[in-house]
Amino acid sequence: MIELIKLYNPLAKILALWLRIKLILTKYINKMKKVIITNQQMELLRGTYRLMGSATRRKYRAILLAVVTRKIKAKLGFTFNTGDTVFLSRSEAIAAAFALDAGGYFAATPFADLALLVTQNTALSTAIQNVKLGVMGAEGAKIAAKEAVKATLDLALGYVNSLARADQVNAVEIITSAAMMVIGAKELNKQDFAVKQSTDSGAVILRSLAGKFANKRVITIYDWQQSNTPDVEASWFDLPSTSVANTMVIDLPLDKKVWFRKRTSTRKGGTSDWSPPLGITPV
């Protein structure tokens, strides 16, 4: 059989490609699952499909249409069962990130329920305090308040994912700007600290990698400083700290270079050293 295949090189090529696609898809055919593959694998499948005969194409057309490339999307990174204090802190960070809109991704179509989320966070905070004070009925009220916050957070997650789907090039920045976690993207050796010009005149965006401890993301406070003479330590002054990995600095003088640096603080990892300063000339 092997010798016969060697005699028919065109047939052997098609058969080999057909076997490769079969190996990728067979285990998903019976279970009727979508296949999540890389762009390189997608190109292989497309090339194989073009070489198939019409009968084979019809057989596998439905399967090939079900194949999708990996999408970058968001997840909250916590659940309803997360401890009340951490749950509230994460929810407040998401609300603050929407309000700050450091990357400018939420201005065109703002999250419609932001005000509701802020109100619900306040109600949950009060309910948590009432539980600590032993107020009668406080536990039930806290659970109801937490459920309300979770429902709105699910809407916020859907909102962020809709933006990320529409702009996969900037999906990671959109998601991290919303204080959510990224899934579906390879981990990159990104610059730890970056400064870039905002779309607004006289404004720049400062961005840090998300804080981690033991290679896991943790609640982090980001400190930012500004200076006109970075070599003089006394010239550095504080900007507002944030609980998200980016911030916007506005009302900067035009055509004059300014410098920025950042550091992070986590409960287990402590406070980092200041990053090397980065300069930019706002326009």
C-alpha positions as CSV (number, residue, x, y, z in Angstrom):
1,M,0.0,0.0,0.0
2,I,2.9,2.3,0.9
3,E,4.5,1.7,-2.5
4,L,1.3,2.4,-4.3
5,I,1.0,5.8,-2.5
6,K,4.5,6.7,-3.5
7,L,3.6,6.1,-7.2
8,Y,0.9,8.7,-7.0
9,N,2.5,11.8,-5.5
10,P,-0.4,14.2,-6.0
11,L,-2.8,11.6,-4.4
12,A,-0.3,11.0,-1.6
13,K,-0.1,14.8,-0.9
14,I,-3.9,15.1,-0.7
15,L,-4.2,12.0,1.5
16,A,-1.5,13.2,3.9
17,L,-3.2,16.6,4.3
18,W,-6.5,14.9,4.7
19,L,-5.1,12.7,7.5
20,R,-3.7,15.8,9.2
21,I,-7.0,17.6,9.3
22,K,-8.7,14.4,10.4
23,L,-6.3,14.0,13.4
24,I,-7.1,17.6,14.5
25,L,-10.8,17.3,14.2
26,T,-11.7,13.6,14.8
27,K,-12.0,13.8,18.6
28,Y,-14.3,16.8,18.3
29,I,-16.6,15.4,15.6
30,N,-18.4,12.8,17.7
31,K,-18.8,15.3,20.6
32,M,-19.9,18.1,18.3
33,K,-17.6,20.6,19.9
34,K,-16.2,23.7,18.4
35,V,-12.4,23.6,17.8
36,I,-10.3,26.4,19.1
37,I,-7.1,26.5,17.1
38,T,-4.2,28.8,16.3
39,N,-4.0,31.0,13.2
40,Q,-1.3,28.7,11.8
41,Q,-3.5,25.7,12.2
42,M,-6.4,27.6,10.5
43,E,-4.2,28.3,7.5
44,L,-3.4,24.6,7.3
45,L,-7.0,23.7,7.4
46,R,-7.9,26.3,4.7
47,G,-5.2,24.9,2.4
48,T,-6.3,21.4,2.9
49,Y,-9.9,22.4,2.2
50,R,-8.9,23.9,-1.1
51,L,-7.3,20.6,-2.2
52,M,-10.3,18.5,-1.3
53,G,-12.8,17.1,-3.8
54,S,-16.3,18.5,-3.9
55,A,-17.7,15.4,-2.1
56,T,-15.2,15.6,0.7
57,R,-15.7,19.4,1.0
58,R,-19.4,18.8,1.6
59,K,-18.6,16.3,4.2
60,Y,-16.4,18.6,6.2
61,R,-17.9,22.0,5.4
62,A,-20.0,22.1,8.5
63,I,-17.0,21.1,10.6
64,L,-14.7,23.7,9.0
65,L,-17.3,26.4,9.5
66,A,-17.4,25.5,13.2
67,V,-13.6,26.1,13.5
68,V,-12.8,29.5,15.0
69,T,-9.6,31.2,15.8
70,R,-8.7,32.0,19.4
71,K,-10.3,35.2,20.7
72,I,-8.9,37.4,23.4
73,K,-11.6,38.0,26.0
74,A,-12.1,39.1,29.6
75,K,-13.2,37.4,32.8
76,L,-13.9,39.0,36.1
77,G,-11.3,36.9,37.9
78,F,-13.5,36.3,41.0
79,T,-16.9,34.7,41.7
80,F,-19.9,35.2,43.9
81,N,-18.2,32.8,46.4
82,T,-15.1,35.1,46.7
83,G,-14.7,36.6,50.2
84,D,-16.9,39.6,50.8
85,T,-14.1,42.1,51.3
86,V,-12.1,41.0,48.2
87,F,-15.3,40.8,46.1
88,L,-16.2,44.4,47.0
89,S,-12.7,45.6,46.4
90,R,-12.6,44.1,42.9
91,S,-16.0,45.4,42.1
92,E,-15.1,48.9,43.2
93,A,-11.9,48.7,41.2
94,I,-13.9,47.9,38.0
95,A,-16.3,50.8,38.7
96,A,-13.3,53.1,39.2
97,A,-11.6,51.9,36.0
98,F,-14.7,52.7,34.0
99,A,-15.0,56.1,35.5
100,L,-11.2,56.8,35.0
101,D,-11.2,55.5,31.4
102,A,-7.4,55.9,31.3
103,G,-7.2,54.3,27.8
104,G,-10.1,56.2,26.4
105,Y,-11.8,53.0,25.3
106,F,-15.1,53.5,27.2
107,A,-16.0,57.1,26.2
108,A,-17.6,56.4,22.9
109,T,-20.1,53.9,24.3
110,P,-20.0,54.1,28.1
111,F,-21.1,51.3,30.4
112,A,-24.8,52.1,30.9
113,D,-25.0,50.7,34.4
114,L,-22.0,52.3,35.9
115,A,-24.0,54.5,38.2
116,L,-26.0,51.5,39.3
117,L,-22.8,49.6,40.0
118,V,-21.4,52.4,42.2
119,T,-24.7,52.5,44.2
120,Q,-24.8,48.7,44.6
121,N,-21.2,48.7,45.8
122,T,-22.1,51.3,48.5
123,A,-25.1,49.2,49.5
124,L,-22.9,46.1,49.7
125,S,-20.3,47.9,51.8
126,T,-23.0,49.0,54.3
127,A,-24.4,45.4,54.4
128,I,-21.0,44.0,55.1
129,Q,-20.5,46.4,58.0
130,N,-23.9,45.6,59.4
131,V,-23.0,41.9,59.5
132,K,-19.8,42.8,61.4
133,L,-21.9,44.8,63.8
134,G,-24.4,41.9,64.3
135,V,-27.4,43.8,63.0
136,M,-30.5,41.5,62.8
137,G,-31.2,40.4,59.3
138,A,-27.9,41.8,58.0
139,E,-26.6,38.5,56.6
140,G,-29.7,38.1,54.3
141,A,-29.4,41.7,53.3
142,K,-25.7,41.2,52.5
143,I,-26.4,38.2,50.3
144,A,-29.1,40.1,48.4
145,A,-26.7,43.1,47.9
146,K,-23.9,40.8,46.7
147,E,-26.2,39.1,44.3
148,A,-27.3,42.5,42.9
149,V,-23.6,43.5,42.4
150,K,-22.7,40.2,40.7
151,A,-25.6,40.6,38.3
152,T,-24.3,44.1,37.3
153,L,-20.8,42.9,37.1
154,D,-21.9,40.2,34.6
155,L,-23.3,42.9,32.5
156,A,-20.1,44.8,32.8
157,L,-18.2,41.7,31.7
158,G,-20.4,41.4,28.6
159,Y,-19.9,45.1,27.8
160,V,-16.1,44.8,28.0
161,N,-16.1,41.6,25.9
162,S,-18.2,43.3,23.2
163,L,-15.5,46.0,23.0
164,A,-12.7,43.5,22.9
165,R,-14.4,41.4,20.2
166,A,-14.8,44.5,18.0
167,D,-11.1,45.5,18.5
168,Q,-8.9,42.5,19.0
169,V,-5.8,44.5,18.3
170,N,-6.4,46.5,21.5
171,A,-8.3,43.8,23.4
172,V,-5.7,43.3,26.1
173,E,-5.5,47.0,26.9
174,I,-9.3,47.3,26.8
175,I,-9.7,44.5,29.3
176,T,-6.9,45.5,31.7
177,S,-8.2,49.1,31.5
178,A,-11.4,47.7,33.0
179,A,-9.6,46.0,35.9
180,M,-10.5,42.6,34.5
181,M,-8.4,39.6,33.6
182,V,-7.4,38.5,30.1
183,I,-7.9,35.0,28.7
184,G,-7.0,33.7,25.3
185,A,-3.8,35.8,24.9
186,K,-0.3,34.5,25.2
187,E,1.8,35.9,28.0
188,L,4.3,38.4,26.6
189,N,7.4,39.9,28.0
190,K,5.9,43.3,28.0
191,Q,7.6,46.4,29.3
192,D,6.9,46.8,33.0
193,F,6.1,50.5,32.7
194,A,5.0,52.5,29.7
195,V,4.1,56.1,29.0
196,K,2.2,57.2,25.9
197,Q,0.5,60.3,24.5
198,S,-3.3,60.4,25.1
199,T,-5.7,61.3,22.3
200,D,-6.4,64.5,24.4
201,S,-3.9,67.4,24.1
202,G,-1.7,67.9,27.1
203,A,-2.5,64.4,28.5
204,V,-0.5,61.2,28.8
205,I,-1.4,57.7,29.9
206,L,0.8,55.8,32.4
207,R,0.5,52.0,32.3
208,S,2.0,49.2,34.4
209,L,1.9,45.5,34.2
210,A,-0.6,44.0,36.6
211,G,0.8,43.3,40.0
212,K,1.6,39.7,40.8
213,F,2.8,37.6,43.8
214,A,4.1,34.1,43.2
215,N,3.2,34.5,39.5
216,K,-0.5,35.1,40.4
217,R,-2.3,38.4,40.0
218,V,-3.2,39.9,43.3
219,I,-4.8,43.1,44.6
220,T,-2.3,45.9,43.9
221,I,-1.9,49.6,44.7
222,Y,-0.1,51.5,42.0
223,D,1.8,54.6,43.0
224,W,2.8,57.2,40.3
225,Q,5.2,60.2,40.5
226,Q,6.1,63.0,38.1
227,S,9.1,65.3,37.8
228,N,10.6,67.9,35.4
229,T,14.2,67.1,36.6
230,P,14.4,63.3,37.2
231,D,18.0,63.4,38.4
232,V,16.9,65.4,41.5
233,E,15.1,63.1,43.9
234,A,13.5,66.0,45.7
235,S,11.8,67.1,42.5
236,W,9.5,64.1,42.3
237,F,6.0,64.6,43.5
238,D,3.1,62.2,44.0
239,L,0.2,61.7,41.6
240,P,-3.0,60.0,42.9
241,S,-2.5,56.2,43.5
242,T,-4.8,53.8,41.8
243,S,-6.0,50.2,42.2
244,V,-5.8,49.6,38.4
245,A,-2.7,49.4,36.3
246,N,-3.1,52.6,34.5
247,T,-3.8,56.3,35.0
248,M,-4.1,59.5,33.0
249,V,-2.3,62.7,33.7
250,I,-3.9,65.8,32.3
251,D,-3.2,69.6,32.0
252,L,0.5,69.0,31.2
253,P,2.5,71.8,29.5
254,L,2.9,71.3,25.8
255,D,6.2,70.8,24.1
256,K,8.1,70.4,27.4
257,K,9.5,67.0,28.5
258,V,8.2,65.6,31.7
259,W,9.2,62.4,33.5
260,F,7.2,59.7,35.3
261,R,7.9,56.6,37.4
262,K,5.8,54.0,39.2
263,R,5.9,51.4,42.0
264,T,3.5,48.8,43.2
265,S,2.4,47.6,46.6
266,T,0.7,44.3,47.5
267,R,-0.2,42.8,50.8
268,K,2.2,39.8,50.5
269,G,4.9,41.2,48.3
270,G,5.2,44.6,50.0
271,T,6.2,47.8,48.2
272,S,8.5,47.6,45.1
273,D,11.3,50.0,44.2
274,W,10.5,52.9,41.9
275,S,10.8,52.0,38.2
276,P,13.4,53.7,36.0
277,P,11.9,57.1,34.9
278,L,10.4,57.5,31.5
279,G,10.1,60.8,29.7
280,I,7.6,62.2,27.2
281,T,6.9,65.5,25.5
282,P,3.1,66.1,25.6
283,V,1.5,67.5,22.5
